[in-house]
């Protein structure tokens, strides 16, 4: 075989790698095998624990589901009872609500009419005030254009004479 290995380099490489693998496997078996097996067992125990927990939760959910189905079976009768009661209460309260709605509607209409009248008065007052302001501005503009020094002196003199007459008893 050594003669064959010497002649075929691929076979020699294969044999070398096989020996390396076997030595590595033997070293792993001696030093690491117990640890690897312990890790796998620990992982297996964790999985079993999780499966047991899932089975317990499944059983609990199934029990709750059965209880919910039992309550759900009683729901149609309870719904009919509550519907009937609600219809009776609705009929009893509808007339009272209708009369209250009419009263509220009248009150709101009256209040709206008062508010409209008040807003109308405010608008008229505002228009009057604006008219006065515009008139005064127009008059002021006219007086400023028409006022000359001679007219101004004459007005001031007349005002002072009137003031003197009023001040003397």
C-alpha positions in Angstrom: 0.0 0.0 0.0 2.9 2.4 0.7 4.0 1.8 -2.9 0.5 2.7 -4.1 0.4 5.7 -1.9 3.7 6.9 -3.2 2.5 6.6 -6.7 -1.0 8.2 -6.2 -0.8 11.5 -4.3 -4.6 11.7 -4.1 -4.7 8.4 -2.2 -1.9 9.5 0.1 -3.9 12.7 0.8 -7.0 10.7 1.5 -5.2 8.3 3.9 -3.6 11.3 5.7 -6.9 13.0 6.2 -8.6 9.8 7.3 -5.9 9.2 9.9 -6.2 12.9 11.1 -10.0 12.5 11.4 -9.7 9.2 13.4 -7.2 10.8 15.7 -9.4 13.9 16.2 -12.4 11.6 16.8 -10.4 9.6 19.4 -9.3 12.8 21.2 -12.8 14.2 21.2 -14.1 10.8 22.5 -11.6 10.8 25.4 -11.9 14.5 26.4 -15.1 16.0 25.2 -17.6 13.2 24.7 -18.9 13.3 28.3 -19.5 17.0 28.1 -21.2 16.8 24.7 -23.5 14.0 25.9 -24.3 15.9 29.1 -25.2 19.0 27.1 -27.5 16.9 24.9 -29.1 15.3 27.9 -29.6 18.6 29.5 -31.2 20.0 26.3 -33.4 16.9 26.1 -34.6 17.4 29.7 -35.4 21.0 29.0 -37.4 20.0 25.9 -39.3 17.4 27.9 -40.0 19.9 30.6 -41.3 22.4 28.0 -43.4 19.7 26.4 -44.9 18.8 29.8 -45.6 22.5 30.5 -47.3 22.8 27.1 -49.4 19.7 27.8 -50.5 21.1 31.1 -51.4 24.5 29.5 -53.2 22.7 26.7 -55.3 20.8 29.3 -56.0 24.1 31.2 -57.0 25.8 28.0 -59.3 22.9 27.0 -61.0 23.1 30.4 -61.5 26.9 30.0 -62.8 26.3 26.4 -65.3 23.8 27.7 -66.4 26.3 30.3 -66.7 29.0 27.7 -68.8 26.7 25.5 -71.1 26.1 28.4 -71.6 29.8 29.0 -72.0 30.4 25.3 -74.9 27.9 25.1 -76.8 30.0 27.7 -76.2 33.3 25.9 -79.2 33.2 23.5 -81.7 32.8 26.3 -80.0 35.6 28.3 -80.0 37.8 25.1 -83.7 37.2 24.6 -84.4 38.1 28.2 -82.3 41.3 28.1 -83.8 42.3 24.8 -87.3 41.9 26.1 -86.5 43.9 29.2 -84.8 46.6 27.1 -87.8 46.8 24.8 -90.1 47.4 27.8 -87.9 50.0 29.2 -87.5 51.7 25.8 -91.3 51.9 25.4 -91.7 53.3 28.8 -89.0 56.0 28.4 -89.7 56.9 24.8 -92.7 59.1 25.5 -90.9 61.0 28.2 -87.8 61.5 26.0 -90.0 62.7 23.2 -91.7 65.3 25.3 -88.4 66.4 26.7 -87.1 66.7 23.2 -90.0 68.9 22.1 -89.6 71.1 25.2 -85.8 71.4 24.6 -86.4 72.1 20.9 -88.8 75.0 21.8 -86.4 76.4 24.4 -83.5 76.2 21.9 -85.7 77.9 19.2 -86.6 80.7 21.6 -83.0 81.2 22.8 -81.8 81.2 19.1 -84.4 83.9 18.3 -83.2 86.0 21.3 -79.6 85.6 20.2 -80.4 86.5 16.6 -82.2 89.7 17.8 -79.3 90.6 20.1 -76.8 90.0 17.3 -78.9 92.2 15.0 -78.9 95.0 17.6 -75.1 94.7 17.9 -74.7 94.8 14.1 -76.9 97.9 13.9 -75.0 99.6 16.7 -71.7 98.7 15.0 -72.9 100.1 11.7 -74.0 103.3 13.4 -70.7 103.7 15.2 -68.8 103.0 11.9 -71.0 105.6 10.1 -70.2 108.2 12.8 -66.5 107.5 12.5 -66.5 107.7 8.8 -68.5 111.0 8.9 -66.1 112.5 11.4 -63.1 111.4 9.3 -64.7 113.0 6.2 -65.5 116.2 8.1 -62.0 116.3 9.6 -60.6 115.9 6.1 -62.8 118.7 4.7 -61.9 121.0 7.6 -58.2 120.4 7.2 -58.4 121.2 3.5 -60.6 124.3 4.0 -58.8 125.6 7.0 -56.5 128.5 6.3 -54.4 130.6 8.7 -56.9 133.5 8.5 -59.9 131.2 9.3 -58.0 129.5 12.1 -57.0 132.8 13.7 -60.5 134.0 13.5 -61.9 130.9 15.1 -59.3 131.0 17.9 -60.0 134.6 18.6 -63.8 134.0 18.7 -63.3 131.1 21.1 -61.1 133.1 23.4 -63.6 136.0 23.5 -66.4 133.5 24.3 -64.2 132.1 27.0 -63.5 135.5 28.6 -67.3 136.4 28.6 -68.1 133.1 30.2 -65.3 133.5 32.8 -66.5 137.0 33.9 -69.4 137.1 36.2 
